[in-house]
Every structure is written in structure tokens, then in C-alpha cells.
Amino acid sequence: MRLEYDFEVYIKELCKKIRNKDVHASLKLEISDHLQTLKEEGLLAGLSEKEAIAQALTRMGDVKVLGKQLNKTHKAPMDIKTILPVMIASLFGLIVMYYLQFHSTFAALQNMKVFSKSLIFYLVGILLMLSLSRFDYRKLLKFSKPLYVGTVFILLITVLFGVRVDGIPFLILGFANVNFIEITPFLLVISCAGIFHSWNWNDSRKSWLGVGILAFPVLLLLTTSAIATSIICIIACTAIMFSSRASMKQTVIFAATTSIWPIFHLWTLSQNYTWIDTEYIKNLGTSHFIGSSLHVTPNLISEVHTDFIFTYIIYSFGWLAAVSAFVLLVFFICRIWSAAKGIHFSYGKMLVIGLAVTFASQFILSILTNLGLSSLLGVATPFMSFGGSHILLEMIALGLILSIFRRRKIAVKINGTENKSLGQNSR
């Protein structure tokens, strides 16, 4: 009816005042039902339909005032508890790069302009993070399979034709060489979370297919010397498999089978190589609690801007600074892990769990290497080590996490219908 059009106009104008578009659908239904109820009350009171509609709109209130109130109520704030430790850790990493470029005797790092480049990487990364935090992550679900295929294809090209540095292939893009191996675990988590969020592991055929999908990129990584990245990938894929309701037996068999070569490789390294000089451990033990000199150059350590940035912090800034950085990153990982429990949509929950496990395994391996407890090299400390590709992707991952947290209690539409059983994948 033409008179009902007044309701539609009112609701449309009301939604324009509410910036959080994720709540528009539910608000339209709620406001429409309320207006219809008020209209029915007016009709029962003896009013004409036109009068009843006018009264209903009047009782609802001015659209600008109500819109302002609803916008405030449904505002999706930034998750400060998640973003703050990352920003502080990133700032600390940037400060370290500043001292490496301007106050150290590492001529190579000065020529690399590690601070100038890091500043650009962080600024671009923060912009990407803020943009993605407002992006509806659920739109990525339909691109999960193409993303997986693209990731595996680029990984295959990198392994076959990439330029190898210490056995690790770099993707050649003409203007730059990209360490695609390093960012592969994040891309696999994002794609596999969408593929497996409703996977049926009880079906024998799909079970084998699922194992193949998860194992193929891991096998490609195992053909390189990127053992640390392979381990991170195995842990992340195992987490995705378990959170997608695969049985414990299936998960353990997958993890054990794919871990055979990395374990053998680690055993071989421990038998044939001594990666960490004993003088290194001795100097760590005598480092000050508060840095006594920001000009210290621990010459016995290589790659201080990447693999051993945590060690450089201990030497130059003291144990207090190192422990503070450690606590910040641990708090961040624990925060996203605990917040994953409150996410209703299985795809979002798996995505957060996968990213949390990826960050955690990367961080743990990095700390073990920096403390001389692991022989694995090529592990960047999240948000702190120098490197464009990993900083940008880590910020993108953080943006996705923030996007999920903003929408963790919003109902999900699947195939045009409202999904009421949002907790269906909880154990």
C-alpha cells in the first residue's frame, strides 16, 4: 500500500544515520515490526489507516534523534586490548631499527636504511590494518578456494624458479625479490579457514581430500630449507584441521606424518652444526637489566635486524626492554586466543584460531632461536623484525582479527537465510 511506503522511507532514513552497516538488516526488521505494532494499536483505537500510520511514526520519534541514539548504541568500537600491544611492540621494533641505522657499526644495515624502510612498511601496514578492520571479513569466505589455489600456485612457482638464498627460494617480481615462503602460513590459514569451516571429516572421501589440501603446500615447503616456516605451517594446518571438527585420531596422524622430515632435519642439524657460539650465551647472561649502552654492537651475532632482533634488544636495551616486548606479544596472542571463544560464526572462529596459532608458533620459535635453544634460522619476531612482506601481512592479519571481533555476535546470512545455529561448530 502507498501508506506503508511512509514506513519504508522512515526506516531508510533511519539506517542512513547508523554507520555500522552490519546491524542494518536486523534493525530494519526490528523497527518494521515495532511500527506495525504501533499501527495495529492505532487501528484498534478506531483510527483510520492513514491516521494510525502517522501516529505510529510520531510515537517512534524524530528520525534524526532516534538515528543518533541508535548509531551510538550500535557503534562498533576498535578493540583497544588487541591493537594496543601490537602498536607498542611495532613502535619498539621501529626504535630498534633507528638505532641499528644511525647508532651502530653495522655498515651494511646503514646502507640498507632499515629504519627508513621500516617506517614506510609500518605506515602502510597500519593503513591496511585500519581499512581491513572496517571491512566485512565474511565477504572473504567465497574467495577461500581461489585464494588457496593462488597461494599454492605462487608457492610452486617460487619453489621451482625462485632465487635461493641459504636454501630458501625468493619469488622474483622484477622490481624486488619477495620472501613468499615466509608469508605462506598466513595465506593458508585465511584460505583453509574458509574451505574447512563446514567440512565433513566423517565422509571418507572428503577426509582424504581434506588431508591432501592441507598436506600439499606443507610438502612443497619441505622441499626447501625453510624448516621453521614448514613447522609453523604444520602447526597452523593442524589447528585448522582440529577446529574444523576432525577427530583427534585424524589430527594426530596428520601432524605426526607431516612432522617426520622436520624432526629428522632438526636432529641432523643438532648433530652436525653448532649454530650458537658459547660466548653468545655467556654474554646474554651478563647483559644488564636496564640497557647501559644503546651503541653496543654484538658482533658475534648476525642478522640482528631480522632473526636475532630479540637478542639485540637484550644486549643493547637490557633485559627489562626484552621482557616488556615479550609480555606485549604474549598478551596479544593470549588476547586473540581467548576472544575466539566468543565468536559465533565458525568461519570467523577458525580464522582467529588459525592466526593465533600462527603468531604463537612463529613467536615461540623466534624466542627459542634468540635464546640459543633452537638451531632454526629464518624466523622473524612478529611485528618487530625488519622485512616488508611479513610486516604488511601481519598487519593485514591483525586487521582481519579486528574485523572479526567487531562482528563476533552478529548473525550470519547463508544463502539468503539467517543462520540461527551460530555455535554449531563448538565442541
Secondary structure, 3 states (H helix, E strand, C coil): CCCHHHHHHHHHHHHHCCCCHHHHHHHHHHHHHHHHHHHHHHHHCCCCHHHHHHHHHHHHCCHHHHHHHHHHHCCCCCCHHHHHHHHHHHHHHHHHHHHHHHCCCCHHHHHHCHHHHHHHHHHHHHHHHHHHHHCCHHHHHHHHHHHHHHHHHHHHHHHHHCEEECCEEEEECCCCEECHHHHHHHHHHHHHHHHHCCCCCCCHHHHHHHHHHHHHHHHHHHCCCCHHHHHHHHHHHHHHHHHCCCCHHHHHHHHHHHCHHHHHHHHHHHHHCCCCCHHHHHHHHCCCCCCCCCCCCCCCCCCCCCCCHHHHHHHHHCHHHHHHHHHHHHHHHHHHHHHHHHCCCHHHHHHHHHHHHHHHHHHHHHHHHHCCCCCCCCCCCCCCCCCHHHHHHHHHHHHHHHHHHHCCCCCEEECCEEECCCCCCCC
